[in-house]
Amino acid sequence: MNDMGRKQSKNLKENKILTIYTEGETERIYFSKIKSLLRKANLKINITNSKGKSAQNLVDYAEKTEKKKSKKDKSDVVILIFDKDENDLNEIQSVLNRKRVGFCNESFELWLLLHYQEVKEELSREKLLKKLKEVNPNYEKTDERTIEEIAQLLDTAVNNSKKLFNKEFRKNPYCNIEKVIELLKEN
């Protein structure tokens, strides 16, 4: 299946269904908070955590889940959210070429840090976490209250993400989550 999202006539479906599949719990919590912030009446956003650590596992999970859905519940748009983890760069390239994807190199914490500041250097996972805790001492990976607080700074994150010097996913830091946010705002 080349494009997991599909179009339907407006007569068949009143609201557009957008499903975001994430590989981690932090990502799921974050996009749940974004869903609440955007308050789009005509858009149904489902967020599902695949609990997988590979880009291909996430693709497989999303495709399998979409196939099981009834016709009226199928997604119009499917987005995958994942970070580098232990993913093979060629596997990541394959997914990026075929799917709507929000991707961070090195980790999703890069996107969260962009809510506070620009990032102008390569950062390991450990350094990202340290910098994030410097700007938000309460940050814990799956703390819903803190993630909701971070999500409130969405416009800053979008602007800072556009200023990242790496436009190549293989290089750290790289993040294109702002494209997912723009897609959510458009629909």
Order of alpha helices (4+ residues) and beta strands (2+ residues): beta-alpha-beta-alpha-beta-alpha-beta-alpha-alpha-alpha-alpha-beta-alpha
